[in-house]
Amino acid sequence: MFNKSLTVVLPVYNGETRLRKNVNEILELASELTSKFGVLIIDDGSSDSTYEVAEELAAHFPQVSVRRHRQRRGLGSVIDYAQRRVRSDAIILHDGVTPIDSGEIKSLWRSWSGETTANKSTAAGAAAMQGPMSELTNLSAIHAAMERAHKSIVGFQMVEPLPFDEAFAEWDVSATANMLRSDPPRAAKPSSIGEIPALPRPKFLRAI
């Protein structure tokens, strides 16, 4: 088994009726791909019981984390949060609208893991060519880029995590505080999104 960490980001708006089924399917598939996996549910300002259902799922499964937008923010904010805050090796993000196709996750993971293995020897050189993130000082340009990115996403897509950069640390913390309400951490599970426990591969559909 390819032992890299995976986080599937699932933005949801008024999706209480389908959330349990979707998360069960994703967890079942992810457990077959890697031992280090998680699902991040982002409730994008829902007016139904989406958040309560998400919290129930998080209480059942330590691999599930929940974040909540106070108001609907759209996919651009979800992409921004995932790129800056999720620390998994691979991030697969859903568009929040189209039906869940777990086969897309499997296809993206296999493609990414194959490329990662093949390019391992050249990763250092590629990283050096990217240049420092501190050159991106124009926040309006960043948001425009995020908007273009979110328009191109249909179904599940791989999202590239951004390297941490101190030039954006202060803005990032304040923007996230205004955008998201993070619930107090539960004692039984880690509060950090990236800290996905390496658990056995349970059959999740039998756990509900």
C-alpha positions, 0 to 999 in steps of 0.5 A: 500500500502506498503509505502517503497521507490523504485528505478528502475535502468535502464542501457541503451546502444544505446536504444533510440528506446525502452527507452520511452516505457520501462520507461512508463511501469516501472513508471506505474507499480511502481506507483501501488506498492508504492507512493515513487518511481523513475527510474534512467536511466544510459546512458552507453556511448551511441552513439545514442540519448539515453541521449536526450530521457532520458532527455526528460523523466526526464523533463516530470516526476519528478520521473525520474533521469538521469546519463551519463557515458562518456564512456561505463563502463558495468554493474559492474560500474552501480551496484557499483553506485547503491549500494553506491549512491541510498538511496531508501529502495529497489533497483531493477536493470536491466541487460541492455540487456534482454527485459523489463519484468515489471512482474519481478519488481512486483515479486521482490517487493512483495518478498522483501516487504514480507521478510522485514515485516517478518524480521523487528523484527530481522533487528537490530541483522542481521545488527550487524552481518555484521561487519564494512565496513571498513574491506573491504580495498582491492579495487581490491577484491571489484571490483572482487566481483562486477564483479561476481555479475554482471555476475549473473544478468539476467533481473531484480534483487534486489540490496542490498544498501551498508551502508555508510562508511567513509573509502571509502568516498574519493575513492567513490567521486573521482571514481564517478567523473571520471565515471559519468557526473552529469548534473546540477540540474533542479530547478523544481525537486530534484537533489538527487536520493534518494529524491523521491517525494511522488506524487499521482499515475498518469497514466503515459501512458497518460502523454506522 
